[in-house]
Amino acid sequence: MRLDKFICKSTEYNRSQARALIEAGEVVVNSLKIVDPAQQVHENNSIVLNGRDLVARPSRYIMLHKPADSICSNVDEGYPSIFNYIDVPAMDDLHIVGRLDTDTTGLVLVTDDGRWSFNIISPQQQCEKVYLVGLRNPIAADAAEKFSTGVLLQGEKTPTLPAKLEVINPTQVRLTITQGKYHQVKRMFAAIGNKVVKLHREKIGSLALNLDESAWRYLTAAEIASFNS
């Protein structure tokens, strides 16, 4: 991880304070003074700040049930940030794993472990995300077949990866995708002449949402490990 992030994970300093300390020459990594905040370090390295050996706090892994009219951002921007619903220390060190639109509800993961989140958001990892989708018009009979082979989104040069569609009723479906393109679910239905009017993420990988709206909890060890296999 970056050296400034390591300082944040092992002290009470925020990112700007950590950068200032590093640039001032206060940090030594494996007996070498480092002044670049972006220097990559490992938790097993010897990292010393002003003569004090630093040990990073354990990474945190959080599930949140995002309500509508909230944003997946670390700060409020017109709508309240989802971080208003989470009460943990050192919030600045956390990031969101796969953002949802303002009007979309459901499962959001939050962590300070970048390697772990990569296994979830990278298309190469084939981590499935499951959405319950409400539609303006009845679903077309050939929609499942089109999604299974990929559809071309407006502004894109290559089709989406294969997706699975389950029809619940004419205007409600369940969609499983392994990508996270900008507004992907809404754009996929637009590509087949329909419109999403309600969107809720139910599941990421094997992890299903099991919280009331706006509630959050830490993941269990088994849930965390499920994304590392």
N, C-alpha and C positions, 0 to 999 in steps of 0.2 A: 504494500500500500504506500501511498505518498507519505513523506515524512511529516508534513503538517497535519495530516489526518491522524497519524500515529500519536502525535503530541496531544491532539484533542481526545483521543481514546484513552490516554493514560494520565491526563490532568483535567483540571476544570477550565482550561483556556479554550476560547473559541478559535475558529479558523484564522481570523485576522491577527489575533494575539499570538497564535502559534507561528504564523509566518514571520511576524516581527522578531520573535525570539530567535528563530532560525537564521534570519538575515543578519541579526546582530552578532552571530557567531557563538550563541549560547548552547548549541547542541552538538554533541559528539557522537558519531556512529562508528562502532568498531574502532575506537581510538583515533578517528579522523574527524576534524571539525567540518561540518557540512553547513553551507549557507544557502542551499537551493531547497525551497519548500517542496518542490515537486520530486525530489530525490526518492527513488523507490527503496523501501526498506522492508524487512521481514520481521515478524514478531519475535523471532529467535535471535535477532541482532542485539548487540549491546548498544543501547541508546541512553545517553546521559544528558540531563538538562541541569545546568548549573551545579554539577557535582552529584546529582541525584539520579540513580538508576531508575528508569521508567519501565513499567509493566502495563501493557494495554488491558483495559477492562474486557471481559468477555463480550463478544458480539451479541447484539439484541435482535430478536426476530418477532415481529408483531403482526397480528391479524386485526383488521378494522372493517366494520360494516359501514361503508361510505353512504351517507344520506344524499339525496338530491340537493341541488343548489349549494354544493360545496366544491372546492377545487383541489386537485392533486398538486399542491405547491407547498413549499415550506413557509410561505407568507400569504396573508390575505391579499387578494387582488380582485376587488369587486364583489367576490363571494368569499365566505370564510374558508380558510385553509383547513384541510382535514386534520392538521396537527392541533387544532383547537379541541379535538375530541380525545387526544392522547395526552396522558400525564406522566411523563418520564423525564429524568434529568438529561442534560446535554442534547437537547432536541436538534441543534444545528448539525450534529454529526449524522443524523438519520437521513435516508433517502427513500423515495417511493419506488417500488418494484412494479412497473407497468401501470401507467396512469389511466384514469377514467375521465371521461368528459364531465362537465359541470352537471348535466342533467342525468348522468348515468349513476346507478346505485350498485352496491354490492361489495364483493371481496376485494380488498386492497391489502397488499403486504408492504411492510415498512421494515428497514434494517439499516445497519451500518457495516454490513459485510458485502463488499462489492463482488467478491468471487462467487458468493452464494447467489446474489441477484442475477449474475450473468447466466447461471444455469437455468434461470426462469425466463428471461427476456430474449435470449438469443434464439433465433429461428433454428439454428443448427442443433439445438438441444431438444427440439420437438416437444417442448412442454405444452400440454394442452390447456387452453382456457375455454371455459364453458359459459355461455351467455343465454339467458332467457330473453327472448326478443318479442316485443309487441309490434305488430305491423298495421299500417293504415289500410292496406288492401289484402284480400285473401292471397295466400302464398301460391305461386304458380306450380303447376304439376311437375314441371321439369327443373325446379329450383335445386333440389337435392343433387341431381345429376350434374348440373352446371357447377355447383360449389365443389363437388367431388373431384372435378378435373381442373378447377381454378377459373376465376373470372378476372377480366382486365378492368382495373379501377381507372377512373378518369385521372389523367395526368401521369399514369404509370406506363412503363414500357414492357413489363413482364406480368403475367397473371399471378394471382394469389396462389399460395400453396393449397393443396387439397384440404377441404374442410368437410365436416360432417353435419348434416342437417336432419333434425328430428321434428316432425310436424306434430304439435300437440292439439291444435285446432286450426281452422283456416287462417286466423290472424295472430296466432301465437306459436312460436317455434323455439327450438333449442339448437344453438349453433356452437360447434366446437372448432376452434382454430388453433394454430401453433405459431402465428405471427402476431405482430403488434404494430402494424402500420397506422399512420395517423387516421383517426376516425374509421378504422378498417371495417368494422361491422356495419356501420351506417352506409359506407361507400359500397360494400358488397351488395347490399339489398338495392341501393340506388342503381347499381350496374344491371340489375335484372328488372328494373322498372317498378320497384316498390319503395316504401319509406318506413323507416324505423320511428315509432312513436313512443316506445318505452324500451329501456335497455337495463339489464341487471346481470352482473357477473356472479355466477353461482359457485364456480370452482376453478382452482388453478392446480394443475397436476392432479394428485390424489387428495388434495386439501379442499374440503367443502366448507362453505360459510355456515357457521353455526352460532351466530351472535345476533342479538337484537340490533336494530338500526342505531347507528352512532356509537355502539359499544366496541371495545377493543380488548385484546388479551395477548399474552405472550404465547408463542408456539411451544409445543412440547418438543422434547429431544427427538422423538420419532418423526414428528412433522417436519422438523428442520432437516433431518437426515434424508427424508424422502426426495429432496431436490438435489442431493449430492450423488445419487446413484447413476 
